[in-house]
Amino acid sequence: MTGLLNIVADPATFATVLRVMTPLLIAALGILISDRAGVFNLGMEGMMLTGALVGVLVSAWTGSAWLGLLAAVVAGGLMGALMAFAVNTLGANLIITGIALNLAASSGTTLGLFFATGDKGMSGALKSGVMPSIDLAVLGSIPVIGPFVSGHNVLTYGALLAVPLVSLMMARTAFGLRIRAVGVDPKAAATVGISVKLIQLKALILSGVLGGMAGAYLSMGYVSWFAQDMTAGRGFIAIAIEVMGMGTAWGTLAATVVIAIAETLAITMQTLGLPNELMQMIPYVVPIVILTIWTARGRAKRAALK
Amino acid sequence: MTDRRDDGERAAGPAPVVAFDHISKTYANGTVALRDVSFSIPARTIHAICGENGAGKSTLMKILFGLEGPTAGQVLLDGQPVSTATRDFAGRHGIGMVHQHFSLIPTLSVTENIILGHEPKKGVLIDRAAARAKVEALSQRYGLAVDPDAITGRLPVAAQQKVEILKALSRDTRVLILDEPTAVLSPPEINELFSRLRDLRDHGITILFISHKLNEVRSLAESVTVLRAGQVAGAARLADVPDNMIMQMVMGRPVEITRREPRQVTGEPLLVMSGVSLASRDPADRLRDIDLVIHPGEIVGVAGVDGSGQRGLVSLVTGAARPGAGSISFDGEDMAAASTERWRARGMAHLPSDRFTQGGVPALTLIENAIAGTDGDRRFQRGPFLRGGAISEAVAGMVEDYSVRALSIGERLDSLSGGNVQKLIAARELATEPRFLIADQPTRGIDVAAAAFIHKRIVDAAERGAAVLLVTADLDELLRLSDRVVVMFGGQITAVLANEAHLTPERLGPFMLGLEDMP
């Protein structure tokens, strides 16, 4: 028991939670934007994976982690645009398009890695960049709290800053209002002269930009290399998180914290000698349990209304 | 019929706000929705547009609202020809529309709904203070009180309609179209709406009021244009014409009707509904206090303008809905909570109004459509396997009996004409020798020969002792087949009439339009 307490009170544990949170939060916010616009981005996993590879390659070629991030973000945005084109212009099914993007990204990144390095598994041979960590000079020197708040990756701060920004965009800008209108009733939105396709295109590009950023964090922050299928289902966990967050940015943050704590427990409690496999189940079991409870409660509420 | 074209021109002075000039509209599938429609609407008036469903009212309003373009002819605003069907046409020309099914987003606030598409901005953000002020100003100017911060979907329907009107007025609107706005309102709410609309007219807004309820048209509008079958059937100032003349324009000329030999029905009724009500999200499906009996061998025809509750009535006796109150019994058995399966097991057969979404599956073959619903039938099934030979033989028999014209029974259903599809569905439904037949618009949109054939089969079923519920918008068909006629209006039965020689469409009209009520 004291072992557990030590883990919880350790700034290192807190840092782990933030590290785990960062890609999930960015990706979930990306899904949120697409979901509210009525074009659920099921291709998030593929966008993250593509962003992760492109970031590593471009940072290795240019020697700049920031240029790597920029390239990852552009790649994600292009994938979002491709998804919008397939769905809205060509009339493809949204779900199938998302799955297709994921499958294409999985093998496409392996192929890209092979062409760039001659290796199909890892990019270890490349000298790729890492996004810097930031020391908050004054805050960092505060006793007790300092070690908790300072010294994290720039994208971690970026992810946390994205929460109020996305919230503000959805609630207070014309673009956010139109996204919310289009997602609920595209026909009604069209009668006031809104172009539904344009709003959905913009929403998916933005969603892809965030996906590329989440991927870049994985390969240039979380670790410093690209590995085959390194997203390991985070794009799908982000989907579960977005649903748990009930389509709001702050709800998504709360859900991300819960999942990240569960995942951190899974990592750190392996040191306590509990069965590894049992711990690794936690991040997957938690969303299932929470979503089951919420769905059941929603049903009960609707039934009570009748 | 009247000197309608001269109406606008005779009034000297400014050009009429809206003028339709020889508008025709033919859809890609060949349906002619409008044929050479010309009339004009003077400024600052309330003008009603009347007509039955399918008369072309909605198409004409879609053209004026800019959602569709005409095939021929043009729309003139203030005497100037304009090209419709361009992006944001209505917004740019100050035309607002209150849709029958509101175009509001339920999850947004009242203010958000009203500013949507033309949001006032301060930097990158929406200027919420300006938006709120705008809504309050609109609300005050036109006397339409709403809470700007309420979530729209949580408001009662009458309040949502106010929001819809404010939204339609929010962009310097001078022409306001209202499509059947009273369908969702109670009588006091209707009075309130009408006095608000008169205020709007006094503020200089020209109002187009689309309705099929003559009493409402008379109490609100100054002039009326009647459309029938895509053409202008007449136009008049309401002060100048009596009700029955407008009705004549709406319904068209009476047709010679050959009635079926009257039958004496005896014995106990088969279907008994008493005090039945039905709650529904769609007001057109709601029913109130329905009493209806049908005897074996009797054809009861249901008349009424579309959306008067017919769909709700059919859903109750086919097991698609459960009544909120009242009782339904069939052959003495309580069927209020019966499923479709149970209704069918008791001998119910159903010719649905929409033959391609409810009657059959367009992409399946004639064979598959003809045996739909027979699963478990030993003739067609052995263990889990279908008996192809026996099925083909039975379906070929049906196709021959009902003279369905098809190249082969292996064809897709949607390769057939409407009349042949309906004959196949009739063959399937009547093959079961039903005790209770529901024929919902059985001959809508099919050719005369096929219609006559289906009429004969319906009469045959009744003569074999089936109780028949015939729902139809075709009054000719109604009077041809029915032994008894019930008229529905606003979810209630407003009249029950024996189908005798003096019963004419003119006699039914006032009940169908809610002008008269039989206690």
Chai-1 contact restraints between the chains, C-beta under 6 A:
chainA,res_idxA,chainB,res_idxB,connection_type,confidence,min_distance_angstrom,max_distance_angstrom,comment,restraint_id
A,R172,B,L125,contact,1.0,0.0,6.0,A-B,restraint_1
A,R172,B,I126,contact,1.0,0.0,6.0,A-B,restraint_2
A,T173,B,V124,contact,1.0,0.0,6.0,A-B,restraint_3
A,T173,B,L125,contact,1.0,0.0,6.0,A-B,restraint_4
A,A174,B,E119,contact,1.0,0.0,6.0,A-B,restraint_5
A,A174,B,I126,contact,1.0,0.0,6.0,A-B,restraint_6
A,L177,B,E112,contact,1.0,0.0,6.0,A-B,restraint_7
A,A181,B,I105,contact,1.0,0.0,6.0,A-B,restraint_8
A,A181,B,L116,contact,1.0,0.0,6.0,A-B,restraint_9
A,V184,B,I105,contact,1.0,0.0,6.0,A-B,restraint_10
A,V184,B,T107,contact,1.0,0.0,6.0,A-B,restraint_11
A,D185,B,I105,contact,1.0,0.0,6.0,A-B,restraint_12
A,A188,B,S103,contact,1.0,0.0,6.0,A-B,restraint_13
A,A188,B,I105,contact,1.0,0.0,6.0,A-B,restraint_14
A,T191,B,S103,contact,1.0,0.0,6.0,A-B,restraint_15
A,V192,B,L116,contact,1.0,0.0,6.0,A-B,restraint_16
A,V192,B,G117,contact,1.0,0.0,6.0,A-B,restraint_17
A,G193,B,D88,contact,1.0,0.0,6.0,A-B,restraint_18
A,G193,B,G91,contact,1.0,0.0,6.0,A-B,restraint_19
A,G193,B,G117,contact,1.0,0.0,6.0,A-B,restraint_20
A,I194,B,G117,contact,1.0,0.0,6.0,A-B,restraint_21
